[in-house]
Amino acid sequence: MIASTKEFLVEIFYHSQTNMNFVPLSVAIALIFSPLASIMAYIITYGEYLRHYPDKKQPMKLAIEAALTTFLFFIALSFIAGFLLANIVGSKGL
């Protein structure tokens, strides 16, 4: 049976609205834990590399790179987890 375009769009809109339940939660988790993780990565990396380099600029560059990588990783991880949770909960009808 072929549904009309209006019914199809309503179904897609309804389905996308039910999947958006966990997105604000994943944004909140990303905004809280990503900066915290990146600060900790900076502190740990800077402290370790400071022992191995006589110049202080090289450890700082490496620590900033580690902090940015950690920040982006945790943001991506929280959005992927939020997307998967929304799809799992949305598919079970809870």
ZIHU-V213340 format. One record per helix or strand. SS is the DSSP state (H for helix, E for strand). FROM is the first residue (numbers start at 1). TO is the last residue. Records with the same first field share a line. If there is no record, write none. Layout:
SS: FROM-TO  FROM-TO
This chain:
H: 5-19  23-50  56-92
